[in-house]
Amino acid sequence: MSPTTSKKQELTLALALTPIVFLISLLACSVYLFGSDSSYGANQIALVMATCVAALVGRKVGVPWKKAQEGIISGIAIGLGPTLILLSVGMLIGTWILSGTVPAMIYYGVQILNPSVFYAASAMICAIVAISIGSSWTVAGTLGIGLMGIAGSFDLSPAITAGAIISGAYFGDKLSPMSDTTNLASASADVDLFDHIRHMLWTTVPSFTIALIIFLVIGGSGGATPTEIEALKVSLQSEFNIGIHLLLPLLLMLGLVYKKFPAYPAIVVSALTGAILAVIFQPDTVAKLAGNTSGLGKPFIMLQGVWISLFDGYTSNSGNEFLDALLSKGGMSSMLNTVWLIMVALGFGGVLEKTGILTYLLKLALKGVTSTGSLILTTVATCISTNILAADQFIAVALPGRMYKDEYARRGLSRLNLSRTLEDSATITSALIPWNTCGAYMSATLGVATFSYAPFAFFNILCPIIAVIYGFYNIAQKPLEIEPETAVAG
């Protein structure tokens, strides 16, 4: 052995837990020092420091920095697609407000939706649309922002509204054959897609039914009086030319996604459609947003106003304090903090995977499995933990899916039970973790902190609980021997 060769140490539980304990400690300190503002930089620093510790652990077990860096890069690469969508949603929100699309959604929504059933209605509407298009992100970024505005108009809780939107969006997403995570879960467990969706009904339908009942019980006695609602409508009409035709960008967006048009270009096209409608129907509003335009011709004034809405969002100066707070948002710049959070979180997850820490912990989890119930519980705990550590639902679905596939078959269980459990835990809980790509996206898009809406995302909380209960009471656990031959091939 060369005298310069360092001695490699075996990975132990203590070493594997070191970066995780370090991260948890720093995040706790971050929340203690900065409170609800911790996601605006403090949590990101905690993740960067934890990434360094994970890399040091990797070096100690023989993983050089170059490989750890490759893990960071590959981890961040996973988030580039979601990042593009996130930035495009910022553009969309800016132009949809400028064009009057969001104001029109609010204007007509306060006339149609009843505050007493608003939360349940929001969850149901989002569920129906998500089943149709297969994207919880798209539902939150389109219908979600409109429903948040309507909730604000009724003076209803933004946290409960966000919880209802997310509950409905994820329920619909899981039951849609067009959903990327639904396809990934069935592929990871090597089962038929439609068999997987049918098997999910056992857990998703009861969970969503209970969630709807809770939303109905909570109700929504709107604090806004009819007079205040009327004043809001007048303010909207004074700042925008309201009309049903302004909902065209929303219909276009949903149509493109339904036709399986890729999400990123679909959102950009819808954002640009909003920009065109703004120039046609809201020229005075566009000129007002452009600000000081002395010496510029009208075409350049319109271009400047639209351009501002794309990169910096819309700023309302109606004089109505509530309306100004409601409509002053959007633009790519509004998403940059979330992009920062996603990048550092995925970098941390990438190092954990490249150094073998994540695989070590997952294998360790299997040692405590003694029954079907404990296997389901271990799968759920593994998926949630991977969501927390790797910060991405795709990793949380794919990695445990690959690792536990043979274990389910060995115990005489259909892999449909695994694919369903992957969805019940990895996919659905991803929106409840602030630094996960889904939690960061939902928080940035809906304008509510993840920890604020998480207690009200009842469907997302109930689904993994029901999955575990089913496991211990052997409810809807399909045996291996009655699984269709095409589903167990391979």
C-alpha positions as MATLAB code, in Angstrom:
seq = 'MSPTTSKKQELTLALALTPIVFLISLLACSVYLFGSDSSYGANQIALVMATCVAALVGRKVGVPWKKAQEGIISGIAIGLGPTLILLSVGMLIGTWILSGTVPAMIYYGVQILNPSVFYAASAMICAIVAISIGSSWTVAGTLGIGLMGIAGSFDLSPAITAGAIISGAYFGDKLSPMSDTTNLASASADVDLFDHIRHMLWTTVPSFTIALIIFLVIGGSGGATPTEIEALKVSLQSEFNIGIHLLLPLLLMLGLVYKKFPAYPAIVVSALTGAILAVIFQPDTVAKLAGNTSGLGKPFIMLQGVWISLFDGYTSNSGNEFLDALLSKGGMSSMLNTVWLIMVALGFGGVLEKTGILTYLLKLALKGVTSTGSLILTTVATCISTNILAADQFIAVALPGRMYKDEYARRGLSRLNLSRTLEDSATITSALIPWNTCGAYMSATLGVATFSYAPFAFFNILCPIIAVIYGFYNIAQKPLEIEPETAVAG';
ca = [
       0.000    0.000    0.000;
       1.292    3.439   -0.861;
       2.077    5.589    2.200;
      -0.178    8.294    0.771;
      -3.195    5.958    0.512;
      -5.733    6.674    3.258;
      -7.284    3.770    5.107;
     -10.911    3.170    4.122;
     -13.412    2.782    6.968;
     -16.632    0.760    6.745;
     -19.862    2.745    6.857;
     -21.453    2.410   10.292;
     -24.779    3.553   11.717;
     -23.062    6.331   13.633;
     -21.347    7.633   10.502;
     -24.519    7.319    8.389;
     -26.554    9.283   10.928;
     -23.945   12.029   11.413;
     -25.005   14.305    8.489;
     -28.687   13.681    9.229;
     -28.430   14.538   12.916;
     -26.325   17.559   11.963;
     -28.986   18.726    9.492;
     -31.857   18.243   11.933;
     -29.972   20.193   14.587;
     -29.228   23.078   12.223;
     -32.809   23.190   10.924;
     -34.145   23.280   14.480;
     -31.744   26.116   15.272;
     -32.789   27.893   12.076;
     -36.484   27.756   12.980;
     -35.723   28.864   16.554;
     -33.695   31.888   15.397;
     -35.647   32.952   12.315;
     -39.128   31.468   12.742;
     -41.296   31.539    9.612;
     -38.515   33.390    7.750;
     -36.145   30.424    8.049;
     -36.923   29.266    4.491;
     -35.629   32.574    3.110;
     -31.979   31.622    3.451;
     -31.326   30.069    6.865;
     -32.571   26.589    5.918;
     -30.543   26.734    2.718;
     -27.347   27.373    4.701;
     -28.212   24.441    6.995;
     -28.541   22.168    3.954;
     -25.228   23.372    2.484;
     -23.422   22.707    5.774;
     -25.020   19.262    6.070;
     -23.918   18.496    2.500;
     -20.322   19.253    3.517;
     -20.613   16.922    6.515;
     -22.043   14.168    4.293;
     -19.136   14.627    1.876;
     -16.671   14.327    4.788;
     -18.358   11.098    5.890;
     -18.075    9.876    2.310;
     -14.367   10.653    2.264;
     -13.910    8.689    5.475;
     -15.493    5.591    3.878;
     -13.496    5.901    0.669;
     -15.691    8.130   -1.491;
     -13.497   10.945   -2.870;
     -14.702   14.509   -3.205;
     -14.973   14.146   -6.974;
     -17.654   11.473   -6.594;
     -19.442   13.447   -3.891;
     -19.457   16.436   -6.230;
     -20.897   14.241   -8.965;
     -23.657   13.362   -6.503;
     -24.390   17.034   -5.900;
     -24.506   17.756   -9.629;
     -26.679   14.727  -10.453;
     -28.969   15.587   -7.544;
     -29.415   19.151   -8.748;
     -29.953   17.880  -12.307;
     -33.041   16.003  -11.094;
     -34.528   19.320  -10.054;
     -33.885   21.210  -13.290;
     -37.216   20.153  -14.784;
     -39.232   21.230  -11.729;
     -37.166   24.430  -11.553;
     -38.069   25.351  -15.130;
     -41.732   24.731  -14.341;
     -41.470   26.797  -11.161;
     -39.937   29.764  -12.990;
     -42.515   29.515  -15.771;
     -45.323   29.495  -13.196;
     -43.894   32.775  -11.868;
     -44.198   34.203  -15.385;
     -47.715   32.817  -15.694;
     -48.930   34.355  -12.442;
     -47.544   37.752  -13.458;
     -49.201   37.861  -16.892;
     -52.414   36.224  -15.718;
     -52.884   38.999  -13.187;
     -51.913   41.690  -15.695;
     -54.303   40.303  -18.325;
     -57.195   40.144  -15.853;
     -57.366   36.322  -15.854;
     -56.796   35.951  -12.110;
     -58.986   38.998  -11.288;
     -61.742   37.443  -13.451;
     -61.393   34.121  -11.598;
     -61.805   36.002   -8.322;
     -64.656   38.180   -9.633;
     -66.763   35.241  -10.854;
     -65.634   32.888   -8.105;
     -66.984   35.039   -5.264;
     -70.375   34.980   -7.004;
     -70.485   31.214   -7.559;
     -68.748   29.665   -4.524;
     -70.430   29.696   -1.117;
     -68.094   30.421    1.826;
     -69.778   27.728    3.965;
     -68.657   24.925    1.610;
     -65.686   26.689    0.044;
     -62.931   24.406    1.413;
     -64.702   21.184    0.385;
     -65.671   22.664   -2.990;
     -62.060   23.732   -3.628;
     -60.783   20.220   -2.874;
     -63.395   18.632   -5.144;
     -62.792   21.038   -8.050;
     -59.028   20.481   -7.867;
     -59.513   16.708   -7.672;
     -61.689   16.584  -10.796;
     -59.294   18.713  -12.838;
     -56.220   16.821  -11.595;
     -57.742   13.493  -12.669;
     -58.310   15.015  -16.101;
     -54.810   16.392  -16.616;
     -52.666   14.299  -14.254;
     -50.699   17.140  -12.680;
     -51.036   18.413   -9.109;
     -48.497   21.155   -9.889;
     -50.508   22.478  -12.828;
     -53.732   22.479  -10.814;
     -52.070   24.408   -7.974;
     -50.435   26.851  -10.398;
     -53.669   27.609  -12.262;
     -56.883   26.925  -10.345;
     -54.984   27.113   -7.067;
     -53.969   30.748   -7.378;
     -57.531   31.693   -8.318;
     -59.005   29.804   -5.367;
     -56.482   31.427   -3.016;
     -57.640   34.806   -4.282;
     -61.299   33.907   -3.780;
     -60.534   32.687   -0.248;
     -58.869   36.005    0.488;
     -61.939   37.808   -0.819;
     -64.121   35.833    1.599;
     -61.612   36.440    4.417;
     -61.162   32.669    4.778;
     -58.024   30.957    6.059;
     -55.276   30.818    3.409;
     -53.684   27.841    5.191;
     -56.877   25.745    5.150;
     -57.553   26.772    1.547;
     -54.054   25.682    0.512;
     -54.578   22.396    2.373;
     -57.839   21.818    0.488;
     -56.247   22.642   -2.886;
     -53.325   20.290   -2.236;
     -55.607   17.518   -0.943;
     -57.752   17.640   -4.067;
     -54.834   18.083   -6.458;
     -52.915   15.092   -5.091;
     -55.981   12.852   -4.934;
     -56.737   13.533   -8.589;
     -53.093   13.276   -9.607;
     -52.765    9.789   -8.091;
     -55.786    8.438   -9.964;
     -54.774    9.839  -13.333;
     -52.967    7.603  -15.855;
     -51.311   10.793  -17.156;
     -49.513   11.481  -13.861;
     -45.720   11.110  -13.972;
     -45.442    9.816  -10.388;
     -48.292    7.337  -10.916;
     -46.435    5.933  -13.910;
     -43.140    5.949  -12.002;
     -44.598    4.049   -9.036;
     -46.085    1.320  -11.235;
     -42.831    1.047  -13.199;
     -40.659    0.939  -10.054;
     -42.715   -1.949   -8.644;
     -43.032   -3.575  -12.086;
     -46.860   -3.685  -12.175;
     -49.501   -2.736  -14.710;
     -50.441    0.960  -14.599;
     -54.214    0.507  -14.513;
     -54.011   -2.349  -11.992;
     -51.967    0.024   -9.857;
     -54.572    2.809  -10.129;
     -57.425    0.415   -9.252;
     -55.503   -0.895   -6.232;
     -54.919    2.670   -5.012;
     -58.667    3.219   -4.688;
     -58.587    1.195   -1.462;
     -56.598    3.894    0.328;
     -57.172    7.087   -1.666;
     -60.991    7.056   -1.728;
     -61.460    6.616    2.061;
     -58.745    9.197    2.761;
     -60.263   11.784    0.431;
     -63.801   11.106    1.685;
     -62.718   11.718    5.274;
     -60.843   14.845    4.183;
     -63.959   16.207    2.443;
     -66.052   15.559    5.560;
     -63.495   17.433    7.682;
     -63.506   20.370    5.252;
     -67.314   20.442    5.380;
     -67.299   20.355    9.189;
     -64.742   23.153    9.339;
     -66.970   25.101    6.948;
     -66.132   28.688    6.256;
     -68.119   31.470    7.812;
     -66.689   34.197    5.644;
     -65.579   37.255    7.571;
     -66.165   39.452    4.547;
     -69.643   41.005    4.424;
     -71.715   41.301    1.228;
     -70.861   44.996    1.232;
     -67.129   44.233    1.345;
     -67.484   41.660   -1.442;
     -69.297   44.222   -3.562;
     -66.571   46.785   -2.845;
     -63.965   44.236   -3.947;
     -65.819   43.620   -7.212;
     -66.024   47.363   -7.854;
     -62.274   47.698   -7.190;
     -61.531   44.845   -9.594;
     -63.668   46.464  -12.287;
     -61.978   49.822  -11.755;
     -58.505   48.334  -12.288;
     -59.303   45.706  -14.935;
     -61.742   45.240  -17.808;
     -63.412   42.102  -16.455;
     -64.964   39.579  -18.841;
     -65.518   35.855  -19.182;
     -63.200   35.828  -22.214;
     -60.275   36.485  -19.876;
     -60.499   32.863  -18.678;
     -59.142   31.752  -22.070;
     -55.518   31.297  -20.795;
     -56.800   28.951  -18.053;
     -58.795   26.872  -20.542;
     -55.838   26.817  -22.927;
     -53.494   25.659  -20.182;
     -55.766   22.827  -19.051;
     -56.381   21.809  -22.663;
     -52.672   21.649  -23.496;
     -51.873   19.509  -20.462;
     -54.867   17.258  -21.146;
     -53.505   16.705  -24.663;
     -50.206   15.644  -23.038;
     -48.356   18.768  -24.147;
     -45.156   18.995  -22.024;
     -45.745   21.036  -18.863;
     -42.988   23.638  -19.292;
     -43.848   24.807  -22.836;
     -47.568   24.565  -21.984;
     -47.141   26.963  -19.076;
     -44.938   29.337  -21.106;
     -47.479   29.386  -23.957;
     -50.274   30.091  -21.473;
     -48.212   32.860  -19.848;
     -47.557   34.479  -23.239;
     -51.245   34.142  -24.106;
     -51.960   36.088  -20.939;
     -49.458   38.724  -22.070;
     -51.211   39.091  -25.436;
     -54.619   39.415  -23.782;
     -53.169   42.039  -21.434;
     -52.080   44.202  -24.364;
     -55.463   43.790  -26.089;
     -57.852   44.143  -23.143;
     -55.854   45.913  -20.391;
     -53.699   48.522  -22.217;
     -54.072   51.151  -19.483;
     -53.093   48.656  -16.786;
     -50.057   47.546  -18.823;
     -48.986   51.171  -19.328;
     -49.396   51.844  -15.616;
     -47.172   48.898  -14.728;
     -44.550   50.091  -17.230;
     -44.195   53.297  -15.180;
     -41.995   56.094  -16.532;
     -42.219   55.680  -20.296;
     -41.437   59.188  -21.525;
     -40.170   59.134  -25.094;
     -41.378   55.607  -25.782;
     -43.995   54.785  -28.378;
     -47.082   52.782  -27.432;
     -45.716   49.430  -28.738;
     -42.637   49.765  -26.538;
     -44.744   50.834  -23.557;
     -46.846   47.685  -23.958;
     -43.718   45.562  -24.358;
     -42.120   47.058  -21.236;
     -45.212   46.497  -19.095;
     -45.589   42.886  -20.211;
     -41.863   42.279  -19.787;
     -41.991   43.542  -16.200;
     -44.893   41.224  -15.396;
     -42.904   38.259  -16.728;
     -39.767   38.811  -14.651;
     -41.014   40.809  -11.659;
     -44.746   40.147  -11.501;
     -47.625   42.568  -11.121;
     -47.888   45.409   -8.619;
     -51.389   46.616   -7.781;
     -51.900   50.244   -6.766;
     -55.688   50.379   -6.680;
     -55.910   52.094   -3.301;
     -57.764   49.069   -1.931;
     -55.254   47.702    0.590;
     -56.657   44.184    0.522;
     -56.767   44.024   -3.274;
     -53.241   45.389   -3.583;
     -51.923   42.647   -1.281;
     -53.934   40.030   -3.182;
     -52.719   40.938   -6.667;
     -49.144   42.140   -6.101;
     -47.272   38.938   -6.905;
     -45.811   36.755   -9.632;
     -42.824   36.999  -11.941;
     -39.752   34.790  -12.257;
     -38.027   36.729   -9.477;
     -40.669   35.608   -6.963;
     -39.532   31.992   -7.419;
     -35.780   32.467   -7.048;
     -35.701   31.794   -3.309;
     -37.553   28.530   -3.863;
     -35.143   27.562   -6.664;
     -32.268   28.148   -4.249;
     -33.908   25.905   -1.652;
     -34.552   23.126   -4.180;
     -30.971   23.189   -5.482;
     -29.254   22.877   -2.109;
     -31.740   20.263   -0.864;
     -31.247   18.075   -3.927;
     -27.483   18.528   -3.641;
     -27.649   17.140   -0.106;
     -29.753   14.195   -1.287;
     -27.330   13.538   -4.121;
     -24.369   13.266   -1.748;
     -26.288   10.904    0.543;
     -27.018    8.636   -2.402;
     -23.522    8.762   -3.920;
     -21.782    8.035   -0.580;
     -24.057    5.045    0.069;
     -25.546    6.560    3.223;
     -29.094    6.460    1.874;
     -28.849    2.840    0.697;
     -27.274    1.803    4.009;
     -30.146    3.296    5.997;
     -32.797    1.780    3.718;
     -31.298   -1.707    4.057;
     -31.078   -1.251    7.804;
     -34.793   -0.468    7.904;
     -35.637   -3.938    6.501;
     -34.072   -5.693    9.477;
     -37.063   -4.845   11.669;
     -39.654   -6.274    9.267;
     -41.506   -9.261   10.775;
     -45.009   -9.064    9.255;
     -47.067   -7.502    6.478;
     -47.943   -4.612    8.757;
     -44.332   -3.915    9.679;
     -43.332   -4.171    6.002;
     -45.932   -1.562    5.012;
     -44.927    0.621    7.967;
     -41.243    0.321    7.023;
     -42.017    1.207    3.404;
     -44.014    4.261    4.470;
     -41.305    5.380    6.915;
     -38.598    4.808    4.300;
     -40.422    6.824    1.641;
     -41.139    9.725    3.992;
     -37.545    9.703    5.252;
     -36.233    9.682    1.676;
     -38.543   12.598    0.892;
     -36.994   14.488    3.798;
     -33.392   13.566    3.051;
     -33.308   13.438   -0.754;
     -35.818   16.309   -1.115;
     -37.444   14.866   -4.211;
     -40.511   12.665   -4.640;
     -39.084   10.865   -7.677;
     -36.132    9.571   -5.656;
     -38.502    8.707   -2.789;
     -40.615    6.608   -5.183;
     -37.910    4.999   -7.302;
     -35.271    4.088   -4.711;
     -37.501    2.262   -2.163;
     -39.422    0.762   -5.093;
     -36.271   -0.867   -6.429;
     -35.072   -1.967   -3.005;
     -38.309   -3.437   -1.622;
     -39.679   -5.071   -4.791;
     -38.179   -8.511   -4.076;
     -39.069   -8.336   -0.384;
     -42.797   -8.050   -1.139;
     -42.624  -11.024   -3.519;
     -40.599  -13.023   -0.975;
     -43.352  -12.522    1.583;
     -46.044  -13.688   -0.826;
     -47.422  -10.216   -1.492;
     -48.315   -8.734   -4.843;
     -46.080   -5.876   -5.868;
     -49.296   -3.873   -6.347;
     -49.193   -3.451   -2.562;
     -45.738   -1.910   -2.915;
     -46.693    0.426   -5.779;
     -49.734    1.624   -3.831;
     -47.695    2.189   -0.672;
     -45.074    4.136   -2.636;
     -47.817    6.530   -3.735;
     -49.498    6.620   -0.307;
     -46.267    7.794    1.292;
     -43.584    9.077   -1.077;
     -45.757   10.965   -3.550;
     -48.409   12.271   -1.202;
     -46.196   13.463    1.682;
     -43.734   15.286   -0.591;
     -45.887   18.441   -0.422;
     -45.619   18.498    3.385;
     -41.829   18.997    3.509;
     -40.660   22.617    3.053;
     -37.378   21.839    1.264;
     -38.750   19.043   -0.894;
     -39.320   20.122   -4.506;
     -43.091   19.680   -4.063;
     -43.350   21.456   -0.719;
     -41.233   24.334   -1.987;
     -43.307   24.596   -5.170;
     -46.674   24.549   -3.393;
     -45.543   27.118   -0.849;
     -44.171   29.468   -3.494;
     -47.163   29.076   -5.822;
     -49.944   29.339   -3.238;
     -48.161   31.905   -1.082;
     -48.518   29.931    2.177;
     -45.666   28.471    4.235;
     -45.476   24.675    4.062;
     -45.691   24.244    7.819;
     -48.787   26.488    7.828;
     -50.816   24.495    5.287;
     -49.449   21.028    6.149;
     -51.813   20.388    9.129;
     -54.775   21.056    6.805;
     -53.674   18.856    3.908;
     -55.890   16.158    5.394;
     -55.779   13.784    2.432;
     -51.973   13.836    2.388;
     -51.841   13.111    6.134;
     -54.538   10.421    6.185;
     -53.370    8.335    3.229;
     -50.130    6.962    4.766;
     -51.924    6.369    8.083;
     -54.661    4.328    6.393;
     -52.015    2.434    4.403;
     -50.314    1.358    7.654;
     -53.628    0.396    9.284;
     -54.488   -1.725    6.254;
     -51.118   -3.440    6.568;
     -51.498   -4.430   10.220;
     -55.110   -5.581    9.787;
     -54.344   -7.268    6.451;
     -56.962   -5.213    4.609;
     -56.726   -5.105    0.800;
     -53.280   -6.740    0.769;
     -53.302   -8.593   -2.533;
     -51.501  -11.976   -2.434;
     -48.825  -12.766   -4.985;
     -50.527  -15.853   -6.364;
     -53.580  -14.020   -7.739;
     -51.558  -11.262   -9.383;
     -51.969  -11.170  -13.181;
     -49.044  -12.818  -14.949;
     -48.212   -9.631  -16.893;
     -47.865   -7.732  -13.630;
     -45.237  -10.003  -12.071;
     -43.126  -10.542  -15.145;
     -39.465   -9.864  -14.490;
];
